[in-house]
Amino acid sequence: MARVAFESIFQVNPNGTIEPKQTTRIGGVTITPGITFSKGVGVGGIDLTQFIDHDLEITTDNGVIVITGIY
């Protein structure tokens, strides 16, 4: 496990949307680069835009980033 900055996993766009920089799993849902999420959109039941500038606890599973915690 590793603690990393949110921005190391997600691109934060000027319009406030976010998108994963690589294939990422959270809450059993896998998301890939090119998919953008805006405020209020849940991924695995979590609105990730609420955690911009926070740290994430991650592991990897066959090259997929797995988010296991949010600080």
TATA-V315663 format. One record per backbone hydrogen bond with DSSP energy under -0.5 kcal/mol. CO is the residue of the C=O (numbers start at 0). NH is the residue of the N-H. E is the energy in kcal/mol with one decimal. If there is no record, write none. Layout:
# TATA-V315663
co=CO nh=NH e=E
co=CO nh=NH e=E
This chain:
# TATA-V315663
co=1 nh=3 e=-0.6
co=1 nh=57 e=-3.0
co=3 nh=55 e=-3.3
co=4 nh=7 e=-2.0
co=4 nh=8 e=-0.6
co=5 nh=8 e=-1.6
co=5 nh=9 e=-2.5
co=8 nh=20 e=-3.0
co=8 nh=21 e=-0.5
co=9 nh=11 e=-0.5
co=10 nh=12 e=-0.7
co=10 nh=18 e=-1.7
co=12 nh=15 e=-2.4
co=16 nh=12 e=-2.9
co=17 nh=36 e=-2.6
co=18 nh=10 e=-3.3
co=22 nh=64 e=-2.3
co=23 nh=30 e=-3.4
co=24 nh=66 e=-2.8
co=25 nh=28 e=-1.9
co=28 nh=25 e=-2.5
co=30 nh=23 e=-2.8
co=31 nh=34 e=-1.6
co=33 nh=35 e=-0.6
co=34 nh=19 e=-0.5
co=36 nh=17 e=-2.4
co=37 nh=40 e=-2.1
co=39 nh=41 e=-0.6
co=42 nh=45 e=-1.2
co=45 nh=42 e=-2.8
co=45 nh=47 e=-1.2
co=46 nh=49 e=-1.7
co=47 nh=50 e=-2.2
co=48 nh=51 e=-1.1
co=50 nh=53 e=-2.2
co=53 nh=5 e=-2.5
co=54 nh=70 e=-2.9
co=55 nh=3 e=-2.8
co=55 nh=57 e=-0.5
co=56 nh=67 e=-3.0
co=56 nh=68 e=-1.4
co=57 nh=1 e=-2.2
co=58 nh=65 e=-3.2
co=60 nh=63 e=-1.4
co=63 nh=60 e=-2.3
co=64 nh=24 e=-3.4
co=64 nh=66 e=-0.6
co=65 nh=58 e=-2.0
co=65 nh=67 e=-0.6
co=66 nh=26 e=-0.5
co=68 nh=56 e=-3.0
